[in-house]
Structures are given as C-alpha cells and as structure tokens.
C-alpha cells in the first residue's frame, strides 16, 4: 500500500495558529509546490513529498505576531502623511529660517516651518472684545505646517514682552483642512493686551511670531 508524507517547511512554533489564520488552500498553484519522487526501496512505499513555498509559510507564521500598520488619517486625501506644503508658503512674508518675525500689518506670516494667520482679524477681534468687556479672550490662529508628517501635537507658548512675566502654553492635536492644505486650528489665550511672542512647535516644524494685541482701537 502506498502512503504519502506531507512535509511542511518552517512551521516550528506556529502550531494551531497558522491553521486558524491561514488555512491550506484546496488547490495549490504550480509555483507553490514541487513534487519530489523518493527512491523506491524494498518494503517501503513510495513517498510523495509536497514542499510548500517557503515564502507562503513564513508569511503565515509571521502574520501571527505582525502588527498592523498605522491607519490612514481622514485628512490623507487632502495631504498624505509625509507631504510638504510648499505651495502654501510661496511668496509669503516673513522668514524661511526659524527666527522670531514681527507680524506688523500682515494677514499671514511665515516663520520657519509654519505659516500662521489671520493676524489682522485676530488683532481686531481682541481689541473689540477687550474694549467692550475688559476681559481677555482667545485668539483664533491657524497654523499651516510645512512638513505634514502625521500631524503631531501642536504646542504654542505665548509670552508677554518685554519682561516675559506672563506666559501661557496651549496644546492641541486637532487637524482641519482647507484650500488644499491641512492645518491646526487653535484658540490661543491672551490674558492681557500687549506685544506677545508666539512660539509654535509640531514635530519638525517650528515658528516664532511677534504680534501686538491692543486694548483700544487705533
């Protein structure tokens, strides 16, 4: 009587996990196996050895412990992770290098790895709110990073100049998209009128902006 021996390659340690995760197909493609006829010996049946492709087996074993890749974020359809948003920085006032830039009367300004704005609207909103209520407010600033990466957490440190006696730190990890770019929306707390230094960091992106929030309209 003839028998057959099925030899699996590289299955040590896989046990039942491979059977549960990757069951043997009912039919094997020609490239997946090789038939080797053993030499007939007296008293021994013919042996048919099916040698499965090592790549298929190794993938089945490693699949038991492999970790899933990072899921694609919702904003990847606008800018994929790892993209560089150079278009948003073209012809933008400020500095391509990281240094503290005075905003002046510009709407948007660049410093290093960030384009930030809308400073014109922020200054007007702060002045109107403070003049009417004498209360501090948050200024809504959007931060467009040069390097998208995976949009890590944004941190903004606001420091009152020149004495640096007042400092506020703002952190958030929300992401928004508009105009073909992804950015961080924010509400940075500005407790008192004056000239403030805003230092923003997110992953490889850094920027420094000096902006004045006035108590009374000019």
C-alpha positions in Angstrom: 0.0 0.0 0.0 1.2 3.4 -0.8 1.3 6.3 1.6 2.1 10.0 1.4 4.0 12.2 3.6 3.2 16.0 3.7 6.3 17.9 4.8 5.7 21.4 5.9 8.7 23.8 5.8 9.4 26.2 8.6 6.3 25.5 10.7 8.1 25.0 14.0 6.4 27.2 16.6 3.4 28.0 14.5 1.2 25.2 15.8 -2.5 25.7 15.5 -2.2 29.5 14.9 -1.3 29.0 11.3 -4.2 26.7 10.7 -6.5 29.2 12.2 -5.1 32.3 10.4 -4.1 30.9 7.0 -5.8 27.6 6.1 -4.2 25.5 3.4 -5.8 26.3 0.1 -7.8 23.5 -1.6 -5.7 23.8 -4.7 -2.1 24.8 -5.0 -0.8 26.8 -7.9 2.1 25.2 -9.8 4.6 27.7 -8.5 3.6 26.9 -4.8 4.9 23.4 -4.6 7.3 20.8 -6.0 6.7 17.1 -6.3 9.8 15.0 -5.4 9.6 11.3 -6.0 11.6 9.3 -3.5 13.7 6.3 -4.5 11.7 3.1 -4.1 13.1 0.7 -1.5 12.2 -2.8 -0.8 9.4 -2.9 1.8 8.9 0.8 1.7 6.0 2.5 -0.1 6.6 5.3 -2.5 6.7 8.7 -0.8 5.4 11.9 -2.2 6.8 14.9 -0.6 5.0 18.2 -1.1 7.3 21.1 -0.3 5.3 24.2 0.1 6.9 27.5 -0.9 8.9 28.9 2.0 7.6 32.4 1.4 4.0 31.4 1.8 4.7 29.6 5.1 6.9 32.3 6.6 4.3 34.9 5.9 1.7 32.7 7.7 3.9 32.3 10.7 4.9 35.9 11.0 1.3 37.0 10.5 0.5 35.7 13.9 2.7 38.3 15.6 2.9 41.1 13.0 1.4 44.4 14.0 -1.0 46.3 11.8 0.3 49.4 10.1 -0.9 52.9 11.2 -4.4 53.6 9.7 -4.6 56.3 7.2 -6.0 59.6 8.7 -9.1 61.2 7.3 -7.0 64.2 6.0 -4.8 62.0 3.9 -7.0 62.6 0.9 -6.0 66.3 1.1 -2.3 65.9 2.0 -0.8 62.5 2.5 1.4 61.9 5.6 4.9 62.9 4.8 3.9 65.6 2.3 5.5 69.1 2.1 3.1 72.0 1.7 5.4 74.3 -0.2 2.6 75.9 -2.2 1.1 77.5 1.0 4.5 79.2 1.8 5.2 80.6 -1.7 5.6 84.5 -1.7 4.7 84.6 2.0 6.2 87.5 4.0 8.4 86.5 6.9 11.4 84.2 7.1 12.1 80.8 5.7 14.5 80.2 8.5 13.4 79.8 12.1 13.5 83.2 13.8 11.1 85.5 15.5 9.2 87.5 12.9 7.2 90.7 13.6 3.8 90.3 12.1 3.1 94.0 11.6 0.0 94.6 9.5 0.3 91.4 7.5 -2.6 88.9 7.4 -0.5 85.8 7.2 3.3 85.5 8.0 5.8 82.7 7.7 8.4 81.7 10.3 10.5 78.6 9.6 8.2 75.6 9.4 4.9 77.5 10.0 2.6 79.9 8.2 0.2 81.5 10.6 -2.8 83.9 10.4 -5.2 85.6 10.2 -3.4 88.1 12.4 -5.4 91.1 11.0 -8.7 89.6 12.1 -7.2 88.3 15.4 -6.0 91.8 16.4 -9.3 93.4 15.6 -11.3 90.7 17.4 -9.1 91.0 20.5 -9.3 94.8 20.6 -13.1 94.9 20.1 -13.7 92.2 22.8 -11.3 93.7 25.3 -12.5 97.3 24.7 -16.2 96.3 25.3 -15.8 93.8 28.1 -12.4 94.4 29.6 -11.9 90.7 29.6 -9.2 88.6 28.0 -10.1 86.4 25.1 -8.7 83.6 22.9 -7.3 84.5 19.5 -8.1 82.1 16.7 -5.0 81.3 14.8 -4.5 78.7 12.1 -1.1 77.1 11.8 -0.1 75.6 8.5 2.9 73.3 8.9 5.5 72.9 6.1 6.1 69.3 6.9 2.8 67.3 7.3 4.4 64.1 8.8 1.5 62.6 10.8 0.3 65.9 12.2 1.8 65.5 15.7 0.5 67.6 18.6 0.8 71.4 18.3 2.2 73.3 21.2 2.1 77.2 21.3 3.9 79.1 24.0 2.7 82.7 24.4 5.0 85.1 26.3 4.3 88.7 27.1 7.2 91.0 26.1 9.4 92.6 27.1 9.6 91.4 30.7 8.3 87.9 29.9 6.4 88.0 33.2 3.3 86.3 31.7 3.4 83.0 29.8 0.7 80.7 28.6 1.0 77.4 26.9 -1.6 75.9 24.6 -1.6 72.3 23.3 -4.0 70.5 20.9 -4.0 67.7 18.3 -7.0 68.6 16.2 -6.5 68.8 12.4 -8.5 70.8 9.8 -8.3 71.1 6.1 -9.0 73.9 3.6 -7.7 75.3 0.4 -5.9 72.1 -0.4 -3.8 72.1 2.7 -4.0 70.7 6.2 -3.5 72.9 9.3 -4.0 73.2 13.0 -6.9 75.4 14.3 -6.3 77.0 17.7 -7.6 79.3 20.3 -4.5 80.8 22.0 -5.3 82.5 25.3 -4.1 86.1 25.5 -4.9 87.3 29.0 -3.8 91.0 28.7 -3.1 93.5 25.9 0.4 94.0 24.8 3.1 92.6 22.5 3.3 88.8 22.6 5.8 86.3 21.3 4.1 83.2 20.0 6.3 80.1 19.6 4.7 77.2 17.8 6.1 73.6 17.5 4.8 70.4 16.0 7.1 67.6 15.1 9.9 69.1 12.8 8.0 72.4 12.4 8.9 75.5 14.4 7.9 79.1 14.1 8.1 82.3 16.2 5.8 85.3 15.7 5.7 88.6 17.5 2.2 90.3 17.4 0.6 93.2 19.3 -2.9 93.0 20.7 -4.2 96.4 21.7 -6.7 97.4 24.3 -8.2 100.2 22.3 -8.9 100.7 18.6 -6.5 102.9 16.7 
